[in-house]
């Protein structure tokens, strides 16, 4: 369950060099964080090199494995299921910019999504521009249903480095198995529009279609691949939810044991910030009620670097190193083997 996105990473690195978004200091920070993970030290590099921001958690698609038909976000904490699902909200633009400003010299990439649809965030293009001005790579993942000329142009002109678009079928009957609210023909037109506008404007943005593979949509994989090839966009295949969860339409794909002996590299490489400023151990923390926070970011008060190697973060790394993932409730149920699966 580790999706490495090799081609995407290569293209992002080439883009970073061309856009002068890579410095020796950033590469040194990547090395220090990676070495700390390998050595399992309590402290990591001076700052994360991946910054993941949950700008908001509303969504227009309501995928079956993510939320109910009415949009209630599933709580993945089996011990403390919240009656109303995970709370919803949006990160203030000033907060997002303040966090970026603190780590701009060391962070390599800002991942501007977590659980919701980023195109519903009205300040998305402004935040992309903010990151570009700070010479930080940006990546957005979207269901693509809201792509239009206006927001495409704003993102491209803002300097967006990569956009990842979810696809889970090539015809409507297959696509709607996972996506409650969405039309795949409209989505395909939106992808065509994005590719055409990028080419016409000579923008550097990397476009990648992420095909979420299940048994029910495997027969349309070749069509989706050909579609992307014709448009000149990257095509990636990644496994769907290993627990199934498609309202009994798909059996669980993984029969392997949970990777409890693998120390996830999230704790040493990436920082996740919830829409309310909670700094969490990983991206899944945003849908896990009661997840232990490192701190809650407050503008003008919180120092992200201090939190990154503070007592809470150091203690979490020590626990997962000495006792394994099974000692941390959120990690104990996770099928992922590292941060590469998320971005």
C-alpha positions as CSV (number, residue, x, y, z in Angstrom):
1,X,0.0,0.0,0.0
2,X,2.8,2.4,-0.8
3,X,2.0,4.5,-3.9
4,X,5.3,6.2,-4.8
5,X,4.2,8.4,-7.6
6,X,7.7,8.1,-9.2
7,X,6.9,10.0,-12.5
8,X,5.1,12.8,-10.6
9,X,8.1,13.2,-8.3
10,X,10.6,13.3,-11.1
11,X,8.5,16.0,-12.9
12,X,8.1,18.0,-9.7
13,X,11.8,18.0,-9.1
14,X,12.5,19.1,-12.6
15,X,9.9,21.8,-12.2
16,X,11.4,22.9,-8.9
17,X,14.8,23.3,-10.5
18,X,13.4,25.3,-13.4
19,X,11.3,27.5,-11.1
20,X,14.3,27.9,-8.7
21,X,12.2,26.4,-5.9
22,X,15.0,24.1,-4.8
23,X,17.9,25.4,-2.7
24,X,20.8,23.6,-0.9
25,X,19.1,24.4,2.4
26,X,15.9,22.6,1.3
27,X,17.8,19.6,0.0
28,X,19.8,19.5,3.3
29,X,16.5,19.5,5.2
30,X,15.2,16.6,3.1
31,X,18.4,14.7,3.9
32,X,18.3,15.4,7.6
33,X,14.6,14.4,7.9
34,X,15.2,11.2,5.9
35,X,18.3,10.4,7.9
36,X,16.4,10.9,11.2
37,X,13.7,8.5,10.0
38,X,16.3,5.9,9.1
39,X,18.1,6.3,12.4
40,X,14.8,6.6,14.3
41,X,16.0,9.6,16.3
42,X,13.5,11.5,18.5
43,X,14.3,14.8,16.7
44,X,14.0,15.2,12.9
45,X,15.3,17.9,10.6
46,X,14.8,21.6,11.5
47,X,11.4,21.6,9.8
48,X,9.2,19.2,7.8
49,X,9.9,19.1,4.1
50,X,6.2,18.2,3.3
51,X,3.5,20.5,4.6
52,X,-0.1,19.2,4.3
53,X,-2.9,21.7,5.0
54,X,-6.5,20.8,5.3
55,X,-8.0,24.0,3.8
56,X,-11.5,22.7,4.3
57,X,-13.4,19.4,4.5
58,X,-16.6,20.1,2.6
59,X,-16.9,18.1,-0.6
60,X,-19.3,18.1,-3.6
61,X,-18.8,14.4,-4.5
62,X,-19.5,12.5,-1.3
63,X,-17.6,9.4,-2.1
64,X,-19.0,6.3,-0.5
65,X,-15.9,5.4,1.5
66,X,-15.5,9.0,2.9
67,X,-18.9,10.3,4.0
68,X,-22.6,9.7,4.0
69,X,-25.1,10.7,1.3
70,X,-25.8,13.8,3.4
71,X,-22.1,14.7,3.6
72,X,-21.4,13.6,7.2
73,X,-17.7,12.7,7.3
74,X,-17.0,9.2,8.7
75,X,-15.1,9.1,11.9
76,X,-12.4,6.4,11.6
77,X,-11.9,6.1,15.4
78,X,-13.6,2.8,16.3
79,X,-13.4,3.6,20.0
80,X,-14.9,7.0,20.0
81,X,-17.3,7.3,17.1
82,X,-18.7,10.8,17.0
83,X,-22.5,10.9,16.6
84,X,-22.4,13.8,14.2
85,X,-19.3,12.7,12.3
86,X,-16.1,14.8,12.0
87,X,-16.7,18.6,12.5
88,X,-16.4,20.7,9.4
89,X,-14.7,24.0,8.8
90,X,-12.3,26.1,6.7
91,X,-8.8,27.2,7.5
92,X,-8.5,31.0,7.5
93,X,-6.3,32.3,4.7
94,X,-4.2,34.3,7.0
95,X,-3.4,31.2,9.0
96,X,-2.4,29.2,6.0
97,X,-0.1,32.0,4.8
98,X,1.4,32.4,8.3
99,X,2.3,28.7,8.5
100,X,3.8,28.8,5.0
101,X,5.8,31.8,5.9
102,X,7.4,30.1,8.9
103,X,8.7,27.1,7.0
104,X,9.2,28.5,3.5
105,X,13.0,28.3,3.6
106,X,13.0,24.6,4.4
107,X,9.7,23.0,3.2
108,X,9.9,21.5,-0.3
109,X,6.2,21.1,-1.1
110,X,2.9,22.3,0.3
111,X,0.1,19.8,-0.3
112,X,-3.1,21.9,-0.3
113,X,-5.7,19.4,0.4
114,X,-6.4,16.6,2.9
115,X,-10.0,15.4,3.2
116,X,-12.2,17.9,1.4
117,X,-12.4,19.3,-2.1
118,X,-9.9,22.1,-2.4
119,X,-11.8,23.9,-5.3
120,X,-14.5,24.8,-2.7
121,X,-11.9,26.9,-0.9
122,X,-12.4,30.4,-2.2
123,X,-8.8,31.5,-1.5
124,X,-7.1,28.5,-3.1
125,X,-5.6,30.4,-6.0
126,X,-4.4,33.2,-3.6
127,X,-2.7,30.6,-1.4
128,X,-1.1,29.0,-4.4
129,X,0.3,32.4,-5.3
130,X,1.5,32.9,-1.7
131,X,3.4,29.6,-1.9
132,X,4.8,30.5,-5.3
133,X,6.1,33.8,-4.0
134,X,7.7,31.9,-1.1
135,X,9.3,29.5,-3.7
136,X,7.4,26.5,-2.3
137,X,6.1,23.7,-4.6
138,X,2.3,23.2,-4.5
139,X,0.2,20.2,-5.2
140,X,-3.6,20.0,-5.3
141,X,-5.7,16.9,-5.5
142,X,-9.3,17.3,-6.7
143,X,-12.2,15.3,-7.9
144,X,-12.1,17.6,-10.9
145,X,-15.9,18.2,-11.1
146,X,-15.6,21.9,-10.3
147,X,-12.8,22.7,-12.8
148,X,-13.8,25.6,-15.1
149,X,-12.0,28.3,-17.2
150,X,-11.9,30.7,-14.3
151,X,-10.4,28.6,-11.6
152,X,-8.1,26.8,-14.0
153,X,-6.7,30.1,-15.2
154,X,-6.3,31.4,-11.7
155,X,-4.4,28.3,-10.5
156,X,-2.2,28.1,-13.6
157,X,-1.3,31.8,-13.3
158,X,-0.8,31.5,-9.6
159,X,2.0,29.0,-10.3
160,X,0.5,25.7,-9.3
161,X,3.1,23.0,-9.8
162,X,0.9,19.8,-9.8
163,X,-2.7,18.9,-9.9
164,X,-3.9,15.3,-9.3
165,X,-7.4,14.4,-10.5
166,X,-9.3,11.4,-9.1
167,X,-10.9,9.0,-11.6
168,X,-12.6,5.8,-10.7
169,X,-14.3,4.7,-13.9
170,X,-14.6,5.7,-17.5
171,X,-18.4,5.4,-18.0
172,X,-21.1,6.9,-15.7
173,X,-22.4,3.5,-14.5
174,X,-18.9,2.5,-13.3
175,X,-17.9,6.0,-12.1
176,X,-20.9,6.4,-9.9
177,X,-20.2,3.2,-7.9
178,X,-17.8,5.3,-5.8
179,X,-18.8,8.9,-6.5
180,X,-22.3,9.7,-5.4
181,X,-22.6,13.2,-7.0
182,X,-20.7,13.6,-10.3
183,X,-20.8,13.1,-14.0
184,X,-17.8,11.4,-15.6
185,X,-18.4,12.9,-19.0
186,X,-18.3,16.4,-17.5
187,X,-15.2,15.4,-15.6
188,X,-13.5,14.3,-18.8
189,X,-14.4,17.5,-20.5
190,X,-12.9,19.4,-17.5
191,X,-9.7,17.4,-17.8
192,X,-9.5,18.2,-21.6
193,X,-10.1,21.9,-20.8
194,X,-7.3,21.9,-18.2
195,X,-4.8,20.2,-20.5
196,X,-5.7,22.6,-23.4
197,X,-5.4,25.7,-21.2
198,X,-2.0,24.5,-19.9
199,X,-0.7,23.9,-23.3
200,X,-2.1,27.1,-24.8
201,X,-0.6,29.2,-22.0
202,X,2.7,27.4,-21.8
203,X,2.3,26.7,-18.1
204,X,4.6,24.3,-16.2
205,X,1.9,22.7,-14.1
206,X,2.1,18.9,-14.0
207,X,-1.3,17.2,-14.6
208,X,-1.9,13.7,-13.4
209,X,-5.0,11.6,-13.5
210,X,-5.1,9.2,-10.5
211,X,-7.1,6.1,-11.4
212,X,-8.4,4.5,-8.2
213,X,-8.4,0.8,-8.9
214,X,-11.0,-1.7,-7.7
215,X,-12.2,-5.0,-9.0
216,X,-15.4,-3.4,-10.4
217,X,-13.6,-0.8,-12.5
218,X,-10.5,-2.7,-13.7
219,X,-12.1,-3.4,-17.1
220,X,-12.0,0.3,-17.9
221,X,-8.3,0.9,-17.0
222,X,-7.1,0.7,-20.6
223,X,-9.6,3.3,-21.8
224,X,-8.6,5.7,-19.0
225,X,-5.0,5.2,-19.8
226,X,-5.5,5.9,-23.5
227,X,-7.5,9.0,-22.7
228,X,-4.6,10.4,-20.7
229,X,-2.1,9.5,-23.3
230,X,-4.0,11.3,-26.0
231,X,-4.1,14.4,-23.8
232,X,-0.5,14.2,-22.8
233,X,-1.1,14.0,-19.1
234,X,0.4,11.7,-16.5
235,X,-1.6,8.6,-15.7
236,X,-1.2,6.8,-12.4
237,X,-3.0,3.7,-10.9
238,X,-3.4,3.4,-7.2
239,X,-5.2,0.9,-5.1
240,X,-8.6,1.8,-3.6
241,X,-9.6,1.7,0.0
242,X,-8.1,-1.6,1.3
243,X,-11.0,-1.9,3.7
244,X,-13.6,-1.8,1.0
245,X,-16.2,0.4,2.5
246,X,-18.2,0.9,-0.7
247,X,-21.5,0.0,1.0
248,X,-20.9,-3.7,0.4
249,X,-20.3,-3.1,-3.3
250,X,-16.6,-4.1,-3.0
251,X,-15.0,-6.6,-0.8
252,X,-11.9,-5.6,1.2
253,X,-8.8,-5.8,-1.1
254,X,-6.2,-6.5,1.5
255,X,-5.9,-9.7,3.4
256,X,-2.4,-9.0,4.6
257,X,-1.6,-8.2,8.2
258,X,-1.4,-4.5,9.2
259,X,2.2,-3.1,8.8
260,X,2.6,-2.6,12.5
261,X,6.3,-3.2,12.4
262,X,7.0,-0.4,9.9
263,X,7.7,3.0,11.4
264,X,5.7,5.4,9.2
265,X,7.9,8.2,7.9
266,X,5.1,10.8,8.3
267,X,6.4,11.6,11.8
268,X,9.8,12.5,10.5
269,X,9.0,14.1,7.1
270,X,5.6,15.6,7.0
271,X,3.4,18.0,9.1
272,X,-0.4,17.9,8.9
273,X,-2.4,20.9,10.0
274,X,-6.2,20.7,10.4
275,X,-8.5,23.5,9.3
276,X,-8.7,24.7,12.9
277,X,-5.0,24.9,13.3
278,X,-4.5,21.5,15.1
279,X,-1.0,20.1,14.2
280,X,-1.4,16.4,13.9
281,X,0.8,13.3,13.5
282,X,-0.5,12.5,10.0
283,X,-3.1,13.1,7.3
284,X,-5.5,10.5,8.8
285,X,-5.7,12.5,12.0
286,X,-8.2,14.9,10.4
287,X,-10.8,12.1,10.3
288,X,-10.0,10.5,13.6
289,X,-11.8,12.0,16.6
290,X,-9.7,12.5,19.6
291,X,-6.4,12.3,17.7
292,X,-3.5,13.6,19.8
293,X,-2.3,17.0,18.6
294,X,1.2,18.3,18.9
295,X,-0.2,21.9,19.3
296,X,-2.9,24.2,17.9
297,X,-1.5,26.9,15.6
298,X,-2.2,30.5,16.6
299,X,-1.0,33.4,14.4
300,X,1.7,35.3,16.1
301,X,2.0,32.8,18.9
302,X,2.9,29.3,17.6
303,X,6.3,28.6,16.3
304,X,6.0,25.7,13.8
305,X,9.7,24.7,14.1
306,X,9.4,24.5,17.9
307,X,6.4,22.3,17.6
308,X,8.0,20.1,15.0
309,X,10.8,19.0,17.4
310,X,8.9,19.7,20.6
311,X,8.0,17.3,23.4
312,X,4.8,16.0,21.8
313,X,6.4,15.2,18.4
314,X,9.6,13.7,20.0
315,X,7.5,11.6,22.3
316,X,5.4,10.3,19.4
317,X,8.5,9.3,17.4
318,X,9.9,7.6,20.5
319,X,6.7,5.6,21.0
320,X,6.5,4.4,17.4
321,X,10.2,3.5,17.4
322,X,10.3,1.6,20.7
323,X,6.8,0.1,20.7
324,X,5.7,0.1,17.1
325,X,2.6,1.4,15.4
326,X,0.4,-0.8,17.5
327,X,1.0,1.5,20.5
328,X,-0.6,4.4,18.8
329,X,-4.4,3.9,18.2
330,X,-4.6,5.8,15.0
331,X,-1.5,4.1,13.6
332,X,-2.5,0.6,14.8
333,X,-5.4,0.4,12.2
334,X,-3.6,2.0,9.3
335,X,-2.7,0.0,6.1
336,X,-0.4,2.7,4.7
337,X,3.3,2.3,4.9
338,X,4.3,5.9,4.6
339,X,3.7,9.4,3.4
340,X,4.3,8.6,-0.2
341,X,0.9,6.9,-0.4
342,X,-0.8,10.2,0.3
343,X,0.9,12.5,-2.1
